[in-house]
Amino acid sequence: MSDPYEKLNAYLLSCTSASPPTSDGIHAHINATRTTGVPQSGVLSTIWPGILQVLAYETLTDEVISSLVDDVVEPIIASGASNWEEVKLTVGDAQALIAIAKTDTHSKVKKAAIGFLSLYDFSDGERKGLEIVEETVGMITIENQPEGVITRVEKIIDQFLTNHFAVRSTVIKSLLAIKEAGNNSATIVSRVQELTLTILRHSTSGVDDIPADLLNYTFSQNDIIEELMTIQFYESLLDLYLPPTIFFITKPTYLAIANIYQSSMATNLERSAAARTLGRLSRSREDVFGEIDSGLGIVKNLTLRDEVDRTMLALIPGKYVASLNPQIIRNFPVSTASLVDILINWCHSKEALDLLRLDTPKLTKLPVPELLRVGKALAETHHGKKVLIGLPGIMEVLLTRRERMGYTIMRLRGDIVDALAESDAETLGLYWYDRVRGEKIRGHWGREDDGNPQVDIMDTAA
């Protein structure tokens, strides 16, 4: 018997409930299986009888179970060494696997059972396959289901959506049924939302099949965790490439988020989450944000005194702020390092820059890393470059090398040189064009030596 998997199986079968496998014995055989490389076809049938026997022992330790699942079963699943027919004959059919995942057994075993479903190929017919999909989705309603199992369920659903078009409508109907059942905890609501995001990531053919009821949520005044998770869901929508219809469907909920932001009863945590989502909405869908803002007057009332307002000001496009609240830009304290994220945001807008009227004395009061971040933002737009070359003192700071620059400063300086080097002599002027090209050619941004990173040195800008 030379096959390490056969030896491991023989070892497991030789064990009894009175003398279960030990960690040392398991690890010795597992280490031997690793020398064989990627598991080969049929290995599941070889190893399963022994695994099945020892998993029935009540005296089996968590360490042994984890070793069997993580180091033996999971690699077989991940390698593709097995197929659905072998799983059905060896481990059990889809119904049996789901039953294992629903029982009160070890979380690793539950996770592995769902993992075997990843090999499901609808060979038993589409109708039965869709029933399996529905049951798999339904597992998210088990409140105490370990998160590792739920993560595996989400991955399996994602895989089904990728490989089987007919699955989509079943997943949508299942999620809608769970949502409309009501009385769901924050945990279950967040799972429904996560699978909804998974569906939306598969929306290359459109989103007309997704009902509005699956996209709109009401906010519970009694559950701040659910509220924050739901706000996060609407922020996550902004990460996806979705058609405008989605955001007009969800506008009522974004309006509710705006009301949370303006509520005197909301905590700073709630307002901060709402501010971040609304700020990102303004960048992704300014039309939707504009309609909400026109009714609530959010932007015109923003102040630098409010910490949460500052979160939003660092996100809302400067052009939009300039049109509704120009005074806050005119009076902005440019040299305040703690507000530099707002300044960087506004550096990307011609309208905001015109109101800021940046000058060298104010900018050089910023610490060097913050000054370089501002310089990088200016160097990324045509109008920003024009502002920079109108500040020769700042250009000298950005382009002059220093003996001891840390890696962060060195990279920021390199980014600025790269961005400026994309411009022609007409944009930069001949003098600065030649200076930038010279720095671009020299490379090793910010250094004269061999380029080994050092600790950042906060040297003065002037």
N, C-alpha and C positions, 0 to 999 in steps of 0.2 A: 504494500500500500504506500505509494509514493506521493499521491496527490495530497497537498496540505489540507484541502477542504474535506477530503474523505477522512483524513486523520482527525480533524476537528469534529466531524460528525460522529466518528467512532468514540472519541473522548466524551462527547455529550451524552451519547447513548449508554455509555458505561456508568454514568452518574445515576444516582438515585435521590429520592426526596430526603433520605436520611444522610446522604453524602453528596450534596449538590456540587456543581463545578465551582472551583475557587478562582479568585481573580488571577493568581499566578498561573494556574493551569490554562485558563482562557487566554491570557495575554501571550503565553508561549506559543499556542497554536495560531492565534491571530497574527503574530509576528511572522510566522511561517507562511501564512496565506499572502502576506504582503510581498513576499519574494517572488510570487508568481506573476506580478504585474496586474494588468487589467483583468478582472474576472471574465472567464470564458462562458460561452453559451452552455446552459444546462447545469451550471453550478448551483442554482437555487434548489433544484431537485436533489442535488447531492447533500446539501447542508440542512435542508428544512426538517427532515425527520428528527434530528438531534435537537434543533432549536425548539421545535414544537414540544418535544418531551420536557425539556428543562424549564420552559416558560410556564409549565403547569405546576412547578414546585412553589409552594407558598413560602419556602425558606430562602428563595433566591434573593440575593442582595441587589440593591439599586445599581451598584457598580458593575455587577455581572450583566444585568439586563442592558445597561447603557453600552457596555462593551459589545455585546452581541448585536444590538441594533445599529449603533453608530459605526462600528468597525467591520461588521460583516454584512448585515442586511442592506444598510444604506448604500454602500459602495456597489452592491449588486444592482440596486434600483437605478443609481445614477449612471452606471456604465452601459446600460442597455443590454446587459448580458442575458437578460430574461425577456420573455414576451408574454402577452396576455394569456395565451393558451397554457403556458407553463404555470403562470400564477394561479389560474383557475383550478388546474389539476393538483397543484402542490399546496397552495395557501388557502384558496377559497374563491368563490365568485364575488362579484361586486357587492351583492347584498350582505354576504358574510363579512367582507372587509368593512363596510359601513357599520355593521353591527358591532364589530370589534372596537371601532373608533367611538361608538356611543356608550360602550360599557365602562364600568368603573375599574379600569385596569391601568397599568403603568403608562404614563404619558408618552414614553418613547415607543411603546408598542402601538398605541393609538396613532401616533404620527407615521409610523412605518406602514400601518394598514392603509392610511390615506395615500401614502407614497406609492403603494402598489397600484392604486387606481390610476396613477399617471400612465400606466401601461395599457389602460383600457382602450380598445380599438373599435368599439361598437359592432363587434363581430356577431353579437347576439341579436342584432336588429336595431334600427334607429329608434323605434318607439321605446324599447326597453332601455336603450342608451339614454334617452331624454329623461326617463323616470329616474335613472341613476344620477343624472345631473341635478334633477330637482331635489333628490334626497341629500346629495352632497352639499348643495347650497343651504338646505335646511339645517345642516349641522352648525351653522353660525348662531342658531337660536339656543343652543345649549350653553347656558350662562357660564358654567364652571369649566367649559372646555379649555384646555391649556392653549396659550397663545401660539405655541409651536405647532399645534394641530390646526388652528385657525389659519396660520400663515401658510401651511401646506395646502389647506382647502383652497385658499385664494390662488395659490400657484396652479393647482389642478384646474380650477375654473378658467384661469387665464389660458392654460394650455388647451382646454376644450374649445374655448372661443377662437383660438388661433387655427385649430385643425378641423373644426366642424361648424359650418355656418349655421346649421339648424339649431345649434345649442343656444344661440343668442336670445331668441325669443323666450326660451324656457327659463334662462337665467333672469331675464327682465321680469317675467311674470312671477317667478318665485320671490324675487326681492320685493316686488310691489306688494305681494300678499303678506310678506313679513312686516313691511312698513305699515300697511293698512290695518294689520291685526291690532296695533296699538299696545299700550302697556309694556313697551320695550324699554329695557334699561339703557343707560348711556353706552354700555359696552356693546350691546346688540345693535343699537343705532349706528355706532361708529363702524361696525362690521358691514352693515348694509351700505353705508356710504363708501367704504373702501372698495367693495365689489362693484358699486356703481361707477366709481372712477376706473376700475378695470374695464368695464364695458365701454366707457367713453374712450379709452385708449385704443379700442378696436373699432372706432367709428369712421374709418376711411370711406365707407360707403354711405355715410350720412347718419343723422341722429333723429330722423323723423319718427323712428319706432320707439323712442324713449319717452314715456309719458311724463307730463309735467309733475304729476304727483310723486314721481321718484326723484325729482330734482329740487322740490321745495319742501322746506321744513319749518315748523314753528319752534319758537324758543321757549323752553321751560324756565319759568321764573324760580323754580324750586331746585333745579339741578345745574349748578354752575359748570360741572364737568361736561355734561351733555352739551351745554351751550358753547363751551370752548371748543369741543370736538366738532360741532357743527360749523362754527366759524372757520375752523381749520379746513373743513371740507370745501367751503366756498373759496378759500384761498387756494386750495389744491386745484380747483377747476381752472384757475388762471395759469397753471403750469402746462395745461394741455392745449393743443392746437384745435380749437373748437369753433364751429360756425357762429356768427352773431346771434342766431336764433336762440341758442342755449342761454345767452346772457340776458336776452329780453324775457325769456321764460322765467329765469331766476331773479329778475330785477326786484320782485316783491320781497325776496329774502335779503338781498343786498340792502334794500331800504330798511328792513328790520335791523340789520347789522349797523346801519348808520344811526338808527334810533338808539341802539345800545351805546354807541360811541358818544352820543349827546346826552345820554341819561345821567342825571345827577345821582341816581341810585346805583349805578354800575360801579364796580370796583375798578381800580387801576389795571388789574389783570384783564378784566373783560374789555375795558376801553382800549388797552394796548393791542389786544388781539383784533378787535374791530378796526382800529386805526391801520394796522398793517395790511389787513385784507382790503380795506377801502383804498388805501394808498396804491396797492398793486392793481386794483380794479381801474383806478384812474390812468395807470400806465398802459394797461392791456385793452380796456374798453372805455375810453374817455367819453364816448357818447352815452353809455349807460350811467357812468359816474356823474356826468354833467346833468342828466335828467334828475338824478337823486339830489345832487347838490343845489340845483335851482330851486327845489322845493324846501330844502332844509337850511340853506345858507351856511354850509360847513366851512368852506375855504375862506370866505370873507371874515369869519370870526376867529380864525386860527391865530394864536399868539405864541411867542417864543417862551413865555413864562410857564406854559403848560407842558410838562414832560411828554404827555401822550400826543399833544399837538405837534411836538417836534418830530415824533416818529412819522407822522403823516407828511410833514413838510419835507422830510428827507426822501419821500417817494413820489409825491404829486409832481407832475411835469412843471418845470419853472414857467413855461409859457402860460399855463393855466393859472398859476398863482399870480403871475404878473398882471393878468387881465382882471382879476377879481380882488386881489389884496396887494396892490403894488407897494403900499406903505411899509409892509413888513419886510420887503426886499430892500427898499431904500434905506431903512434904518437898521439893517442887519449888521451885527458886530463881527466883521470879517475876521478879526484877529483872535476870536474865541475858539480855542482848540476843541472844546467839547461840542461845538456846533458844526464841525467841519463836514459831517455827512450831509447836512443841508446845503452847505456851500458847494460841495461837489455835485450834488444833484442840480443845482441851479447853473453850474458852469456849463451844462450841456444845452442851455437855452439862450438864444440870442436876446430874447426879450428880457429875461432875468438879468443877464450880464449887463445890458444897457442900463438897468436900474441900479445894479450893484456899484458900478463905477470903481472897479478894483484899482488899487494903487500899491506901489512898492512899500511904502512905510507900514501899511496895515498888514500886508501879506507876510512881510519879513518878521513880524512878531509871532507868527506861527512856528511851532517846533518843526524841525526839518522834515520828519516823516509826513506830517500833515501838509506842509507846504508842497512836498513832492506829490502827494495824492491830488492836491488841487491842480498842480501843474499838469499831471497826467490827464485829468478830466478836461482841462482847457485844450491840451494838445490833441484831443480826440475829435474836435469839430473844427470846421473852417473858421467860424467866427471866433472860437476860443483861441485859435492860433494867432489871429489878428490882435486879440487882446494881449496875448503873451509878448509878441514882438513889440508891442507898444509899452512894455515894461522891461526895459533892458536890464535893470538891476535884478529882476526875477530870472530872466533868461541866463544871466551870468551864474546865478546860484544853481540853476538846473543843469547847466552844461559844464560847470567847473568841477574837476575831479578833486577829491580829498584823499589824504594819505590813509586814513582809517575809516572806512565805511563798512557797516554791517551788511549782511546779505539782503535784508528787506529794503534798505535804502538803495543799495546797488541795483536791485531789480527794478525798483520804481524809476530810478534814473534811466535805466536801460529802456523801459517801456516808453518813457517820454521821448528819448532819442529816436526810437523806432517810429513812434507816431509822427514826430516832426519830420523825419526823413522821407515820409511818404508825400510831402508837399514839394512844390516846385519853387524856383527862385522868385517867381512873381509873388507867391503867397508870403514867403518868409523874408524876402529881400535878400540881396546878394550876400551881405555880410553874414547874416544868420544862417543862410543856406549853406555857405561854405563851412561855418563852424559846426553845424549839425552833421554835414557829410563827413567831416573830419572825425567827429566823435563816433559816428557809425562805423567808420573804417577801423578805428582803433579798438573797438570792442572792449571786452572785460569791464563791463559797465562799472564806473565809479572807482576803478582801481588801477594802480600802476604795477602791482605785483602779480603773483601767480594765480590770483582769483580764488584762493581758499577763503570760504566765508568766515567772518569774525563776528563778535558780538556787536550789535548796532551801537554806534556812537552818536549821541545827541549833540552834534556840533552846532554852532550857531549859524543862522542863515546869512547873516550880513557879514 
